[in-house]
Amino acid sequence: MTVTPFLAFYRKLAVVQTILTGILGTGCVLIAGLLLDFFGMTNDASGVLLMRAFGAGVLWVAMIHWFTRGTNEVAVARGVCLGNVLEDGLLCVLSTLATLNGTLHWTGWLLAATFGGEVLVNLYALSLIKRG
């Protein structure tokens, strides 16, 4: 079977996403308090719980990427990319708003830029479907 340009790109993207989300998710679970301080968020029991819950969700995303990295099904990879656009798009908007209103320190721009970059990469991947 010939691998389409979309699937070839998705396979690389899935590995990179697994690494990035694996690191972020693990960090959110293991060093929640440090991350809360870094981003200027309230470091209390509720904040730590929410950061760890976010980390658990991000680890789920890592697993989705890991187990779909070798797929030959365009529909599966397309679905994951669309999910990434939705999730990362919302996170980009929320991080931007939180930084602008002072909920996050200037470091919130790092989150907004990262999430925005992930949206662009996934939109690029989706654009390859019509080419392949």
DANOR-V420729 format. One record per residue. N is the residue number from 1. RES is the residue in one letter. PHI is phi in whole degrees, -180 to 180 (* if undefined). PSI is psi in whole degrees, -180 to 180 (999 if undefined). D_LAST is the distance of its C-alpha to the last C-alpha in Angstrom with 2 decimals. Layout:
n,res,phi,psi,d_last
N,RES,PHI,PSI,D_LAST
N,RES,PHI,PSI,D_LAST
//
This chain:
n,res,phi,psi,d_last
1,M,*,132,13.27
2,T,-80,132,10.29
3,V,-86,128,8.83
4,T,-69,159,5.16
5,P,-56,-37,5.47
6,F,-62,-51,6.41
7,L,-66,-37,8.83
8,A,-62,-44,10.09
9,F,-68,-44,10.97
10,Y,-59,-41,12.34
11,R,-60,-41,14.52
12,K,-69,-44,16.11
13,L,-60,-42,16.53
14,A,-62,-39,18.17
15,V,-67,-46,20.63
16,V,-62,-44,21.55
17,Q,-63,-37,21.99
18,T,-61,-45,24.12
19,I,-65,-50,26.34
20,L,-63,-48,26.76
21,T,-72,-30,27.43
22,G,-65,-43,29.55
23,I,-67,-48,31.72
24,L,-62,-47,32.06
25,G,-62,-44,32.81
26,T,-64,-43,35.31
27,G,-61,-43,36.95
28,C,-63,-35,37.34
29,V,-77,-45,39.01
30,L,-87,-34,41.18
31,I,-126,47,42.17
32,A,-55,-45,41.93
33,G,-61,-43,45.15
34,L,-64,-41,44.18
35,L,-68,-39,40.89
36,L,-59,-46,42.81
37,D,-63,-43,45.23
38,F,-60,-41,42.55
39,F,-91,0,40.88
40,G,78,27,44.29
41,M,-97,164,44.13
42,T,-67,121,47.14
43,N,-99,82,47.80
44,D,-133,-177,49.67
45,A,-59,-40,49.29
46,S,-67,-44,47.11
47,G,-62,-43,44.83
48,V,-63,-43,44.49
49,L,-61,-46,43.73
50,L,-66,-38,41.00
51,M,-65,-42,39.45
52,R,-67,-37,39.48
53,A,-65,-41,37.99
54,F,-60,-44,35.17
55,G,-60,-40,34.73
56,A,-62,-41,34.60
57,G,-64,-39,31.79
58,V,-68,-36,29.86
59,L,-66,-33,30.46
60,W,-63,-42,28.97
61,V,-61,-41,25.77
62,A,-60,-42,25.91
63,M,-66,-40,26.27
64,I,-60,-46,23.29
65,H,-64,-43,21.08
66,W,-61,-46,22.88
67,F,-81,-8,22.56
68,T,-109,5,18.86
69,R,-64,-23,17.88
70,G,-112,16,17.02
71,T,-64,147,15.48
72,N,-104,4,13.12
73,E,-98,112,13.05
74,V,-59,-40,10.35
75,A,-61,-38,13.37
76,V,-66,-51,15.53
77,A,-63,-40,13.54
78,R,-61,-44,12.86
79,G,-62,-42,16.60
80,V,-66,-43,17.67
81,C,-63,-43,15.87
82,L,-64,-40,17.47
83,G,-62,-40,20.70
84,N,-64,-42,20.59
85,V,-61,-45,20.27
86,L,-64,-54,23.22
87,E,-62,-53,25.34
88,D,-69,-31,24.89
89,G,-64,-47,25.19
90,L,-63,-43,28.45
91,L,-64,-36,29.67
92,C,-63,-48,29.05
93,V,-63,-47,31.08
94,L,-63,-42,33.76
95,S,-65,-40,34.13
96,T,-63,-49,34.43
97,L,-61,-42,37.02
98,A,-66,-33,38.91
99,T,-73,-43,39.12
100,L,-64,-36,40.25
101,N,-92,3,42.94
102,G,89,1,44.21
103,T,-65,-38,43.23
104,L,-109,149,41.28
105,H,-66,-177,42.53
106,W,-56,-24,40.63
107,T,-65,-15,38.61
108,G,-62,-26,36.81
109,W,-65,-29,34.85
110,L,-63,-42,33.34
111,L,-66,-48,32.04
112,A,-59,-44,30.82
113,A,-67,-41,28.97
114,T,-64,-48,27.40
115,F,-65,-40,26.27
116,G,-63,-41,25.06
117,G,-62,-39,23.06
118,E,-66,-36,21.42
119,V,-61,-48,20.49
120,L,-62,-42,18.88
121,V,-64,-41,16.88
122,N,-71,-34,15.64
123,L,-65,-39,14.87
124,Y,-61,-46,12.82
125,A,-57,-46,10.91
126,L,-63,-32,10.49
127,S,-67,-21,9.39
128,L,-75,-16,6.16
129,I,-62,-45,5.37
130,K,-70,-26,5.56
131,R,-78,-29,3.80
132,G,-95,999,0.00
//
